[in-house]
Amino acid sequence: MLEHSSQKTIAYSRVIHLSHIVDPQIPQWPDDPPVEFEPVANIDRHGYYLRRISMGEHSATHMNAPNSFDPNGVGIDGYPAESLVVPAVLINIVNLAATNPDYLLTVDDVLGWEKTYGKIPTVTVILLYTGWQKKWSNPDEFINQQHFPGFAPSTTKFLLDRRQIAGVGIDTHGVDSGQDQTFATNQQVLSRRGIVLENLTNLDQLPPIGTILAIGILRLRNGSGSPASVLAFVP
């Protein structure tokens, strides 16, 4: 448990990777730069193994930064270290998303979750488990012509204003519905320097409450985002 004191501790029974393995075949947003690995050195010739990597700032499991939508927003290097260790709750909409790929999380969904698990604590990341992580090995199904579930903008506003959340995360390529070209949830969360995590995996292994996230970013100067190594500490 993360204690609100000068000495903070995390008690956990296991640690789970929430980031996909990165390779050139991963699903990509249309027109994003490809993932490329180029050999630079090998053991036989150089005595060590090294590759150059190239990929977009919003490729694979990643975190977005405010300046990806606001030219005056901070880059990914502007997030304090302490803000990247944060409690999380999980909301499961797998059954709803299975019948409607454009499903958007509603305020009623949130209130229904709270009836079972209690009011969402402040400064918490809301992880939305849609089941999309199982499509990762098939890029066409994962992108699905940009039809995938997400957070309704009104729900995001409710979570920010009424629950003072720290951010949102999802196992699809975007916290916004694939059909939302305004990126309303991204815009709302990032305008408050909140956390936006996309392309997460292994959400099926998390409990509804009690998880602590440790989000590892590349501190790219003025980065619009960063590929992220997200670890879940499960009680």
Summary of the structure (lengths in Angstrom):
residues: 235
radius of gyration: 17.8
end to end distance: 7.6
largest distance: 62.6
contacts: 750
relative contact order: 0.24
helix: 27%
strand: 26%
